[in-house]
Amino acid sequence: KSSIFNQLTGLRQKVANFPGVTVEKKTGRLHLPGGADTMLVDFPGAYSLHPTSQDQRVVLDVLSKPSDENFPDAVVYVADVTNLEKHLLLLTQIKDLGLPCVLALNMSDLAEKEGLSIDERALAGFLGMPVVSVSGRTGSNFEQLKKAMADLLHDRKNGQNHAPFYPFSPVEKQVVAQIQEKTGVKNPYRALLWAHQHDRLHFLTKDEKRLIGGICQSEGFHDIRQQIAETMRRYEIFTPVL
């Protein structure tokens, strides 16, 4: 991921911390085809929006709050093409948040040596997003990646009509509907993340946390059980495609 970031931004980088935590934030500028001057933020590596570390929690915190200063207009999701399955849990979660995405399949040179080939068109159709094979080591296909990024920013509704990957259970539907009605959060999957993480989301007020906790309790929403069920269901959906 860092090699992709470095290839895209060159020497136009700055290092700071995400607000309120010691997790490093790298930002850099690049000019995309068509003249767009773009700020690129290198988020910490993560594999799920159900975090197990402070680094992963930064990703959750930002993507759970559209008004956050680091909330992206679009996402370049960098995945190791030789180990693609472990990346699609988080990618499908981000997609369910309604964010425009492009998938950068990194290490394409290594995949070629291993005799591994990817049907990019089929994968793009399944995911509802552009897919570009690149190599952070050699810099191959970066112009194609930049064009995909420029197209994504130009048309941010691209792929957003794609059906959600994760179908909610009856309990989740009830909880999400109430959270959306009483808090005004627009995206259903973001409302589900609030249900799971409300006690740990620093931007929610005490009243909002109490409200969401009450909804979860009254509907019999079991945080860990639902997380496991969601993770297993997502794998059931994308593993056969891979």
C-alpha positions in Angstrom: 0.0 0.0 0.0 2.8 2.4 0.9 4.6 1.7 -2.4 1.4 2.6 -4.3 1.0 5.8 -2.3 4.7 6.7 -2.9 4.4 6.0 -6.6 1.3 8.3 -6.9 2.5 11.2 -4.8 6.3 11.1 -5.3 8.0 13.7 -3.0 4.8 15.7 -2.4 4.1 14.1 1.0 3.5 15.2 4.5 3.4 13.2 7.7 1.3 14.0 10.8 -1.1 12.2 13.1 -4.8 11.5 12.8 -6.6 13.9 15.3 -6.6 12.6 18.9 -4.4 9.5 18.3 -0.8 8.6 17.8 -1.5 6.8 14.5 0.5 8.3 11.6 -1.3 10.0 8.8 0.5 10.4 5.4 -0.9 12.8 2.9 0.3 13.7 -0.6 -0.8 15.6 -3.6 -1.1 14.4 -7.2 -2.4 15.9 -10.4 -4.9 13.6 -12.2 -5.8 13.5 -15.9 -8.1 16.4 -16.6 -6.2 18.7 -14.3 -7.7 17.8 -10.9 -5.4 18.6 -8.0 -6.0 15.8 -5.5 -5.1 15.2 -1.9 -4.4 11.5 -1.2 -4.6 10.2 2.4 -2.8 7.0 3.2 -5.1 5.2 5.8 -3.7 2.6 8.2 -3.9 -1.0 6.9 -7.1 -2.7 7.9 -9.1 -5.8 7.0 -12.5 -5.1 8.6 -14.7 -2.2 9.9 -15.0 -4.3 13.1 -11.6 -3.2 14.4 -9.2 -5.0 16.7 -6.5 -2.3 17.0 -6.1 1.5 17.2 -4.9 1.6 13.6 -8.0 -0.1 12.3 -10.2 2.0 14.7 -9.0 5.1 12.8 -10.4 3.7 9.6 -13.7 3.0 11.3 -13.9 6.4 13.0 -13.4 8.3 9.8 -15.7 6.2 7.6 -18.4 6.3 10.3 -18.6 10.1 10.2 -19.1 11.8 6.8 -18.3 15.2 8.3 -14.8 14.1 9.4 -12.1 16.2 7.9 -10.4 13.0 6.5 -13.6 11.5 5.1 -12.8 10.6 1.4 -14.6 11.7 -1.7 -13.5 8.3 -3.2 -11.4 5.3 -2.2 -8.4 3.6 -3.9 -8.5 0.2 -2.3 -5.1 -1.5 -2.6 -5.2 -5.3 -2.4 -2.5 -8.0 -2.8 -3.7 -9.8 -5.9 -1.9 -13.0 -4.8 -4.0 -13.1 -1.6 -7.2 -11.4 -2.7 -9.7 -13.1 -0.5 -8.6 -11.5 2.8 -9.1 -8.1 1.3 -12.7 -8.4 0.1 -14.3 -8.3 3.6 -13.3 -4.6 4.1 -13.8 -3.7 0.5 -17.4 -4.9 0.4 -18.0 -3.1 3.7 -16.7 0.2 2.3 -18.8 -0.4 -0.8 -21.9 -0.8 1.3 -21.1 2.6 2.8 -21.8 4.0 -0.6 -18.3 5.3 -1.3 -17.0 5.4 -4.9 -14.1 2.9 -5.1 -11.4 1.7 -7.5 -9.7 -1.5 -6.8 -5.9 -1.5 -7.3 -4.7 -5.1 -7.6 -1.1 -4.7 -6.4 1.8 -7.2 -7.1 0.6 -7.9 -10.6 4.1 -8.7 -11.6 4.4 -11.3 -8.9 1.1 -12.8 -9.9 2.2 -13.1 -13.5 5.3 -15.0 -12.4 3.2 -17.4 -10.4 0.9 -18.0 -13.4 -2.0 -16.3 -11.7 -4.5 -14.5 -13.9 -7.5 -12.3 -12.9 -10.5 -11.7 -15.1 -10.6 -8.0 -14.3 -13.9 -7.4 -16.2 -15.7 -10.1 -14.3 -14.4 -8.9 -11.0 -15.3 -5.3 -11.8 -18.8 -6.4 -12.7 -19.2 -8.4 -9.4 -17.9 -5.6 -7.2 -19.5 -2.7 -9.2 -16.2 -0.7 -9.4 -13.2 -0.3 -11.7 -10.4 -2.8 -11.3 -6.8 -2.0 -12.3 -3.8 -4.3 -12.0 -0.7 -2.4 -10.9 2.7 -3.0 -9.5 4.0 -0.7 -6.7 7.5 -2.1 -7.3 7.7 -1.5 -11.1 5.1 1.3 -11.4 3.3 -0.5 -14.2 -0.2 0.7 -15.1 -0.2 3.8 -12.9 -1.5 6.0 -15.7 -4.4 3.7 -16.0 -5.0 3.8 -12.3 -4.8 7.7 -12.3 -7.4 7.8 -15.1 -9.7 5.5 -13.1 -9.3 7.8 -10.1 -10.0 10.9 -12.2 -13.1 9.2 -13.7 -14.3 8.3 -10.2 -14.0 11.8 -8.9 -15.7 13.2 -12.0 -18.7 10.8 -11.6 -19.0 10.0 -7.9 -22.3 8.2 -8.4 -20.4 5.6 -10.5 -21.4 2.1 -9.2 -23.5 3.5 -6.3 -26.6 1.8 -7.7 -24.9 -1.5 -7.0 -27.0 -3.6 -4.5 -25.6 -3.9 -1.0 -23.4 -7.0 -0.6 -24.6 -7.8 2.9 -28.3 -8.6 3.4 -29.4 -7.5 6.8 -31.1 -10.0 9.2 -34.6 -9.2 10.5 -33.1 -7.9 13.8 -30.5 -5.7 11.9 -33.3 -4.3 9.7 -35.3 -3.2 12.8 -32.2 -1.7 14.6 -31.0 0.1 11.4 -34.4 1.5 10.7 -34.8 3.0 14.2 -31.3 4.4 14.2 -31.8 6.1 10.9 -35.1 7.5 11.9 -33.9 8.9 15.3 -30.4 10.1 14.4 -30.8 11.0 10.7 -27.8 8.9 9.5 -28.5 8.3 5.9 -26.6 5.2 4.9 -28.1 1.9 6.3 -24.7 0.1 6.7 -23.3 3.2 8.5 -26.3 2.9 10.9 -25.4 -0.7 11.5 -21.8 0.2 12.3 -23.1 2.8 14.8 -25.2 -0.1 16.4 -22.0 -2.2 16.7 -19.6 0.5 17.8 -21.7 3.3 19.5 -19.9 3.0 22.8 -16.5 3.5 21.1 -17.4 6.2 18.5 -16.0 9.4 20.1 -18.0 11.7 17.9 -21.4 10.5 19.2 -22.9 12.4 22.1 -23.8 10.7 25.4 -27.5 11.0 24.5 -26.9 9.4 21.1 -24.9 6.5 22.6 -27.7 6.0 25.2 -30.4 6.1 22.5 -28.6 3.6 20.2 -27.8 1.3 23.2 -31.5 1.3 24.1 -32.5 0.4 20.6 -30.0 -2.5 20.4 -31.1 -3.8 23.8 -34.8 -3.6 23.1 -34.4 -5.4 19.7 -32.1 -8.1 21.1 -29.1 -7.0 19.0 -26.1 -9.0 20.0 -22.9 -7.2 18.9 -20.4 -10.0 18.7 -22.8 -12.6 17.3 -24.0 -10.2 14.6 -20.4 -9.3 13.7 -19.5 -13.0 13.2 -22.7 -13.6 11.2 -21.9 -10.6 8.9 -18.3 -11.7 8.3 -19.3 -15.3 7.5 -22.1 -14.1 5.2 -19.8 -11.8 3.3 -17.3 -14.6 2.7 -20.0 -16.9 1.5 -20.9 -14.2 -1.1 -17.4 -13.4 -2.5 -15.4 -16.6 -2.0 -17.2 -18.5 -4.7 -16.6 -15.6 -7.2 -12.9 -15.6 -6.4 
